Amino acid sequence: MPANAVRVAIGFALGVALATAGTPSPTTGSTAAAIVLPRLVVAGRPATLAVLDEAGALLPGAEVEFRGGAKMTTDATGRATFTAPTQVGVLIAQAVGTAAKASAAVIVPPENPPDGIQVTEVPQLVSLHEPFSIAGAGFRGEAEGTHAWLGGQPALVLAASPVALVVLAGPRTPPGAAQLVIEADGRRPGPVQVTLVALEISSEKQQLAPKEKGKLTVLARGSEQRLEVEVRNLTPDVVKMPEGADVLRATTRGGAENTAEVELEGRRAGDFSVSVRLIPPVAGLPDVETARQKLIAARRIAPPHWSGRLDGLIERIEKNPQDVLRVRRELEKMLAENPAGEFGRLLEAAWLILLKR
């Protein structure tokens, strides 16, 4: 299939925020599309963030502003090291002049830090095209001080704190079973077994005439288990997916030919564009329920101008408890408005719960 027939965009998942909007960077001419923060940062300790452009490349010279007014600029690697706030709570960063925003929870320093490195949480399924989060202890807050390997190939540490990393597989890493190795200060724990998945997409037709039917095929390489993927229609004026949805979920069939198919219908002639991302297996649904209860409690005491926003969040989390990323992003916007008292504490509690997903 010609490259210009269907353009494939790989989205971000596993707690890494992606927002597209803004103005070109004065340094590179690219636009800051995403800020990558570790999920947790330690109060008063070093941490590293990264800024990515629309193509997913690290963006040097991007200016980032934290809630409270502090600003910093990414270095030649597209990353910036900073000291986390001394107070626990929510850290929100935004690329200046854009809508790209990310957040992290600021936690107290561990009372009894381990001697060496510990890896306590790693997703068992990792997309080769998406950054993923690692939790543990003993990491370096400076991203260049912690090293990672996947399947024997170097991986890029995008963001870091003493207790969390965000890592992206290297371009030569093959899909399939692999060992994840983390090293800092010359120390490394035992390897962690993960499965690396590469998503590929193809179309049986290059373009569709109005009312003409077509089909997309998503192929998952590296795993023979049934996987859930999200398909997003980026050109809804050109083609439509079933029921006119702009976003839908599909499950691969499993086995050696691990594919999922999505029906399309043409609306007008022209190239069409979609994105696809791997959805991690469901875990911790009781946490989602706890977050919902926090939101319900906040709704009871919400100021009038907040009520409608909370109703929408509660409805969204009830209809699809797996799709918490949008709820979390909306909570970040609310927290950026500094809601006061018990109402604000309940919103922050719900956000912290969803941050663990």
C-alpha positions in Angstrom: 0.0 0.0 0.0 1.5 3.4 -0.9 2.7 5.4 2.1 0.5 8.3 1.4 -2.7 6.3 1.3 -3.1 5.8 5.0 -0.9 7.6 7.5 -0.5 5.8 10.8 0.1 7.7 14.0 1.0 5.9 17.2 -0.5 7.4 20.3 0.8 7.6 23.9 -0.5 5.4 26.6 0.4 4.1 30.1 0.0 7.4 31.9 2.0 9.5 29.6 0.1 12.6 28.5 -0.3 13.7 24.9 -1.9 17.0 23.8 -1.6 18.5 20.4 -1.8 22.3 20.0 0.3 25.4 20.1 2.9 27.4 18.3 6.2 26.5 16.8 9.3 26.4 19.0 11.4 29.5 18.2 14.5 27.2 18.3 13.6 24.4 16.0 10.4 25.4 14.2 8.6 22.3 15.7 5.7 22.4 18.0 5.7 21.1 21.5 3.1 18.3 21.4 3.7 16.5 24.7 5.4 16.8 28.0 6.6 13.6 29.6 6.9 13.5 33.4 7.6 10.6 35.7 4.4 9.5 37.4 5.8 10.3 40.8 8.4 12.8 41.9 10.0 13.1 45.4 9.7 16.3 47.3 12.9 18.4 47.2 14.7 15.8 45.0 15.9 16.1 41.3 13.6 14.9 38.5 13.7 15.1 34.7 11.0 15.8 32.2 11.1 15.6 28.4 9.2 17.5 25.6 8.2 15.8 22.4 7.2 17.4 19.1 4.3 16.2 16.8 6.5 13.4 15.3 7.4 12.1 18.8 11.0 13.4 18.6 12.7 15.1 21.6 12.4 18.8 21.3 15.4 21.0 22.4 14.8 24.6 23.4 11.2 24.1 24.5 10.1 26.4 27.4 8.1 24.7 30.1 6.2 26.5 32.9 5.2 24.9 36.2 2.1 25.9 38.1 3.3 28.7 40.3 5.3 30.4 37.6 8.7 28.7 37.5 10.1 28.2 34.0 12.8 26.1 32.4 14.0 25.2 28.9 14.9 21.8 27.5 18.5 21.2 26.7 20.0 19.8 23.5 18.6 16.3 24.3 15.0 17.7 24.6 15.0 17.1 28.4 15.3 19.3 31.5 16.3 18.4 35.0 14.6 20.3 37.9 14.1 20.0 41.7 10.6 18.9 42.7 8.6 21.1 45.0 9.2 20.7 48.7 5.5 20.3 49.4 3.5 17.2 48.5 0.7 17.5 46.1 0.2 17.8 42.4 2.9 19.1 40.0 1.6 20.4 36.7 3.8 21.5 33.8 2.8 23.1 30.5 4.8 23.9 27.4 4.7 27.7 27.0 2.4 28.8 24.2 0.8 25.4 23.7 -1.8 23.2 25.2 0.7 20.4 25.9 0.5 19.6 29.6 1.5 16.8 32.0 1.3 16.2 35.7 3.0 14.2 38.5 2.3 13.4 42.1 4.8 14.9 44.6 5.4 12.4 47.4 7.4 12.6 50.6 10.9 11.1 50.5 11.0 7.4 51.6 11.9 7.0 55.3 14.0 3.9 54.7 15.3 4.0 51.1 16.7 0.7 49.8 20.4 0.1 49.3 20.5 -0.2 45.5 17.8 -0.3 42.9 14.4 -1.9 43.2 11.9 -2.3 40.3 8.4 -2.7 41.8 6.0 -2.1 38.9 6.4 -2.7 35.2 3.7 -3.3 32.6 3.8 -6.9 31.3 2.8 -5.7 27.8 4.8 -2.9 26.4 4.2 -1.2 23.0 7.4 -0.7 21.1 6.1 2.7 19.9 4.9 4.1 23.2 6.7 5.3 26.3 5.9 3.3 29.4 6.2 3.9 33.1 8.3 2.0 35.7 8.0 2.4 39.4 10.7 1.5 42.0 13.4 3.0 44.1 17.0 3.9 43.9 16.8 5.6 40.4 18.6 8.8 39.6 16.4 11.9 39.2 18.7 12.9 36.3 17.6 10.9 33.4 21.1 10.4 32.0 22.1 8.8 35.3 19.8 5.9 34.9 20.2 3.5 32.0 17.7 0.9 30.5 17.9 -2.0 28.1 15.1 -3.9 26.4 15.8 -7.2 24.7 19.5 -6.4 24.9 19.1 -3.1 23.1 19.5 0.3 24.7 16.3 2.1 25.6 15.8 5.8 26.1 15.0 7.1 29.6 12.7 10.1 28.7 11.8 11.2 32.3 13.0 10.2 35.7 12.8 10.6 39.5 14.2 8.6 42.3 11.0 6.4 42.3 9.7 6.5 38.7 10.9 6.3 35.1 9.4 6.8 31.7 11.2 4.7 29.1 10.9 4.3 25.3 12.2 1.2 23.5 15.1 1.7 21.0 14.4 1.6 17.2 16.2 -1.7 16.8 14.4 -3.5 19.6 12.4 -6.5 18.1 8.9 -7.5 19.3 8.3 -10.5 21.5 9.5 -11.7 24.9 12.3 -9.6 26.3 14.2 -8.7 29.4 14.1 -5.2 30.9 17.3 -4.2 32.7 17.7 -1.0 34.7 21.0 0.4 36.0 22.0 3.4 38.1 25.3 4.2 39.7 26.7 1.0 38.4 24.0 -1.1 40.2 21.3 -3.1 38.6 18.7 -5.5 39.9 17.8 -8.7 38.2 16.1 -8.5 34.8 12.3 -8.2 34.5 10.5 -10.2 31.8 8.1 -8.3 29.6 6.4 -8.8 26.2 7.1 -6.2 23.5 4.3 -5.5 21.0 4.5 -3.8 17.7 1.3 -2.6 16.1 1.0 -2.4 12.3 -1.9 -1.2 10.2 -2.9 -1.7 6.6 -5.9 -0.9 4.4 -7.3 -2.9 1.5 -8.0 0.2 -0.4 -6.0 3.5 -0.8 -9.1 5.7 -1.0 -12.8 5.2 -0.6 -15.5 6.9 -2.7 -18.6 8.2 -0.9 -20.6 5.3 0.5 -17.9 2.8 -0.5 -17.0 0.2 2.1 -13.5 -0.6 3.1 -11.5 -2.3 5.9 -8.6 -1.5 8.2 -6.5 -4.4 9.6 -4.4 -3.9 12.7 -1.7 -6.5 13.2 -0.1 -7.1 16.6 3.4 -8.6 16.4 5.2 -10.0 19.4 2.3 -11.6 21.3 -0.2 -14.3 20.4 -2.7 -13.3 23.1 -5.8 -11.4 22.5 -5.1 -7.7 22.8 -7.2 -4.6 23.1 -6.4 -1.7 20.8 -7.8 1.8 20.4 -8.4 3.1 16.9 -8.9 6.8 16.4 -10.2 8.3 13.1 -8.2 11.5 12.4 -10.0 12.4 9.2 -13.7 11.9 10.0 -14.7 14.2 7.1 -13.1 11.6 4.7 -14.1 8.3 6.2 -16.3 7.1 9.0 -16.0 4.1 11.3 -18.9 2.0 12.6 -21.7 4.1 14.1 -19.8 7.2 13.2 -17.4 6.9 16.1 -14.2 8.9 16.1 -12.7 6.4 18.6 -13.4 2.8 19.0 -11.9 -0.3 20.7 -11.1 -3.5 18.9 -9.8 -6.9 20.2 -7.3 -8.9 18.2 -8.2 -12.5 17.5 -5.0 -14.0 19.1 -2.7 -16.6 17.6 0.0 -16.3 15.0 -2.1 -13.9 12.8 -3.0 -11.6 15.7 -5.2 -9.1 13.9 -8.3 -7.0 14.4 -10.4 -5.5 11.6 -12.3 -2.2 11.5 -14.9 -1.4 8.9 -14.8 1.9 7.1 -17.1 3.8 4.8 -16.1 6.7 2.5 -17.6 10.1 3.0 -15.5 11.9 0.3 -12.5 11.1 -1.9 -9.1 11.6 -0.4 -6.4 10.2 1.8 -7.5 9.2 5.3 -5.5 9.0 8.6 -6.0 6.9 11.7 -4.0 6.3 14.9 -3.8 3.1 16.9 -2.5 2.4 20.4 -2.2 -0.6 22.6 -4.5 -0.6 25.7 -2.9 -2.2 28.7 -4.8 -5.1 30.3 -7.3 -4.0 32.9 -5.9 -3.9 36.4 -7.1 -2.3 39.6 -10.8 -1.7 38.8 -11.5 -1.3 42.5 -9.2 1.8 42.4 -11.4 3.2 39.6 -14.4 2.6 41.8 -12.7 4.4 44.7 -11.9 7.3 42.4 -15.6 7.4 41.4 -16.7 7.5 45.0 -14.3 10.5 45.6 -15.8 12.3 42.7 -19.3 11.6 43.9 -18.4 13.0 47.4 -16.9 16.1 45.7 -20.1 16.5 43.7 -22.1 16.8 46.9 -20.1 19.8 48.1 -19.2 21.3 44.7 -19.7 25.0 44.1 -22.5 25.5 41.5 -20.1 26.3 38.6 -18.3 22.9 39.1 -21.4 20.7 39.2 -21.8 20.1 35.5 -18.1 19.3 35.0 -18.2 16.7 37.8 -21.4 15.2 36.4 -19.6 14.6 33.1 -16.6 13.0 34.7 -18.7 10.7 36.8 -20.8 9.6 33.8 -17.7 9.0 31.8 -16.0 6.8 34.4 -19.2 4.8 34.9 -19.7 4.1 31.2 -16.1 3.1 30.5 -14.0 2.5 33.7 -11.0 1.5 31.5 -10.8 4.9 29.8 -9.5 6.9 32.7 -7.0 9.0 30.8 -9.5 11.7 29.8 -10.9 11.8 33.3 -7.5 12.3 34.7 -6.7 15.1 32.2 -9.9 16.9 33.1 -9.1 16.6 36.8 -5.7 18.1 36.1 -7.4 21.1 34.5 -9.6 21.4 37.6 -6.7 21.2 40.0 -4.9 23.9 38.1 -7.7 26.2 39.1 -6.7 25.6 42.8 -10.1 24.4 44.2 -10.2 25.1 47.9 -10.9 23.1 51.1 -12.4 19.6 51.2 -13.7 19.9 47.7 -10.2 20.4 46.4 -8.8 17.6 48.5 -11.4 15.1 47.1 -10.5 16.1 43.6 -6.8 15.6 44.3 -7.5 12.2 45.9 -9.4 11.0 42.9 -6.6 12.2 40.6 -3.9 10.4 42.7 -5.9 7.2 42.5 -6.3 7.4 38.7 -2.6 8.3 38.4 -1.7 4.8 39.5 -3.4 3.2 36.5 
